[in-house]
């Protein structure tokens, strides 16, 4: 569970996701795809829905997930990836999130999908899960590790709960520079703050955490071009609604977190065009001995 020192920050994350679920429903096919990530665009995808599902396929293939595996979905959102794994691979999953409301939604979604027997959901902190050591074959995280205050804490906990030979699969946003200043720093901070993210980690640092804590890196893909269509699409939505969203915030029709979300998707594309971040998929393994 959340430590006392992180309670305020964790509350901000929960408030963001609980408040902005309506935005994901309106703009990102949430009720149909159950996905709160950018997706993965390639020659097989024709639209947002395809891209959202394709990202699940890509990660499952990279981690070589099988029916007999047990998967920890770290930062499970509304349960989309867990449910996809249950329906398409038939493996058992435990989805964890800081939001009690998301857990309720996850359980409802799994029931509607007919995967409740395979998908469990609980409120837990993925940096301190309280779960048994060596109890999972795969730790899965899509665009959730970015929220960790100290990303290495996530790495340590993932290593602890993985069985020997288990795999860690991550798709997330990474900083392209170790330090920023001026306009670059402002744009980047307005982006991540709008999504209740403290800061992005440089991928070189994160890969260093993997090595230091015992993981063997199997694969890394800079997948930035595969998420660019999502960044562009969301940026268009934000440009159309930015001033209207501000008025709605002033009128208290939308709250601060919801307005911050509009700013974030606008700034994310600006930051991308400046080369301030990239999107990468990492697969690593806990050694057998």
N, C-alpha and C positions, 0 to 999 in steps of 0.2 A: 504494500500500500504506500501512499505518498508519505514521505518523511515530513516532519514539521517545517523544516526549512524550505521545502518546495511547495508547501500547501497553497500559497498565494498564486504562484506561477501555474500550478496544476489547475487551480480554479479558473484561471484565465483561459487555459486550453479547453477545459470542459465547457465554459461559457461560449467560446468561439464555435465549437462544433454543435452544441445544442441550439445556439441562436441562428447559425448560418445554414442549418440543414435545409431550410426553406429555399435558400439560394441554389443549393445543389439539386433540389427537386425541380426547380424552374429551369435551370440552365444545363444541368449535367445528367439528365435521365436517371436520377437517383432511385426513383421508385421502380424503374425497370432494370437497371444494371447494378444497383446497390453498390456503386463504386464512388469513392471520394478522391480518386487519384487522377493523374493526367492522362493515363492510357499510353499505348504504344502503337504508333502509326507505321505501317509498312505496306507492301504491295497487296496484302490480303485485306486491308481495312478500307471501308468505304465511308465511314462516318464515326462519330463519337462513340456510339454504342459498340461498334466493332473494336475500336481502339481500346476501350476500357476492358473488354473481355480478352482481347489479345494480350494485354499485359499479364493477366493471370496465366495464360498459356505459356508465355515466354518464361516467366519465373518458375513455373512448375517443371518445364523442360530443363531449364538450367540446373535446378536442384534435384532433378531425376526423382521426383516424388512418386511413390508407389502406394497401392491400396493398403499395404500393411504398415505404412508409416503413420506416426503421430506427429501432428504439426502444431506448433505454437504460432498463432497469428498475432503478432505483437503490434498493437495499435490497429484493431480490427474494424474501426469505423462502424458501419451498420451491418457488417457481417458478409459483405459480398464475396471476398476472396475465400473465406471459410466455406461458404455455401457452394461456390463454384468448385472448390476442391472436393467437397462431399459428393456433389452431383456427377462430376466428370471423372474423378479418380476413385472415389469411394473410401478415402482415408478419413481417419478420425482427427478432429481439430479442436483446439481450445483457443478461442478468440478472447483477447484481453484489451480493455480500454479503461480510461480513467472516468468515463461518463456512465453513470447508472442509467441514464435515459437511453444511451446507445445500446447497453446490454438488453434493455427491454425491447428495443427495436430489432436488435439482432435475433433474439429468440422468436419474435413474431415473424420475421422474415424467413428464418429457418423452418418454422412450422408450416408456413405457406408454401415453401419450396419442397417440403417433404424430407428435409435432411436433419431434423432435430435429433435423431438417434446418433448422428455422426458429429454434430456441431454443438459444442458447449461454449458458453460465454460467461465471463466473470469480470468484475471490477478489480483490476490489479495494475500495479506500476511495473512496466517492463524492465526497469533498472533494479527492481527489488521485488521479484514476483512472489516469493514465499513458496514456490513450487519445488517439488522434489528434484534433487540433483540427478542428472543423466536420465531424464524422463521423456525427452522428445527426440525424434529423428531429424526434424527440420525446425528451424526458427525462421519465420517469414515476416518481412516488414516492408510494406509499401508506403513510402512518403510519411513515415511516422518517426523514424530515428531523428529527423531534423528537430523534433520537439524536445529531445533530451537536453537537459542543461549541460551535462557532461557526457558526451557521446561514448567515451570509454567505459562509463558505467554500464551502458547497454551491452557493449561487447563482452564485458566480464560476466554479466548475468546470462547472456546467450551461451557463452562457453560452459557455464556451470550447469545449465539445464539440458544441454545437448548430450546425447549418448556419444560414446567414442565412435568416431566415423560419421557423426551427424553433420548436417550442413546448415549454414546460415546463408539466406538469400535476401538481399536488400535492393530495393530500387528507391532512389532518393535524389534530392537536390544537394549539390556540393558547391562550395565557393571556389571560384577560379583563381582568386588571389588571396594571399595570406593577410594582406592589409589593404584597406581602402581609405580614401580621403576625399574631401570636397563633395562634388555632386554625385560621384559614384557611391560614396558612403551613405549619403542621404537617400538616394533612390533604393539602395539595397535594404536599408533599415526600414523604410516605409513599406517595402514589400513584406519582409519577414515578420515585422511587428503586426501587420494586418492579418496574418495567419497565426498569431500567437506563437511565433517561433523566436527564441532568443537570438540565435545566430546560426549560420550554416558553417559546417566544418569543411575544411579543405580536404579533398579526397585523399591526398598524400598522407595527411595526418591520420585519417581514419584507417587507411591501410596499414599504417604504422601501429595503430592500436591493435589491429587484428594479429599482426605478427608478434607484438610484445606479449599478448595474452594467450598465445599458443595456437592460433589458427593458422592453417595453411591456405593461402589464397589460391583458388582454382581458376577464377575467371573475372575479368573486369571489362565492361563495355561502356564506352562513352556513348550514351543513347540520346544525346541532346537533340539530334535531328529527328528522332522518333517521337519527341514530345512537342516539338516546335509548333505543329498545327494546333495543338490544344492551347498553347500559350497565345497564339495569334487569335484564335477564336474567342477566348476569354477576354483578351484585350479589346476586341471590338465591342463586346457586350459592355465592358466597363466604360469605354468612351461614350457610348450611347446614353449611359445612365448615371455618369459621375455626378453631374450637378443636381439631377433629380434626386439621387440618393442622399446628397447633402441636405436638401430641403426636407426630405422625409426624416432625416436624423434630427434636424432642428425642430420639426413638428412632433418628434418623439413617436413617429410611426415605425421607424426602424431604430435599433439601438446602436451603440458605439461599435460593437463587434461586427455587426452587419455592414455598417458603413466602412469599417476598416477592411472588410473582405473585398469590397468593390475597389478600394484604393490598391489593395494588394495585387489583384489580378491585373490591374492597369500597370503598376510598377514592375511586376514580374517580367512583362514583355520588354519594357524599357531596359531593365537590367540585363536581360538576355541579349538584346541588340548591342549592348555595351560590352558583352563578353564577361559579365561579372559572375555568372554561374553556369554550371553544366548539370546534366542529368546522367547519373551513372548507375549501372546494375552490377552489384558485387556478389559473387558466390565464393564462400570460404568453407573450409571443413575442419572439424575437430579431429585430430589424429586418432587412430585406433588405439595407440598406446602413449 
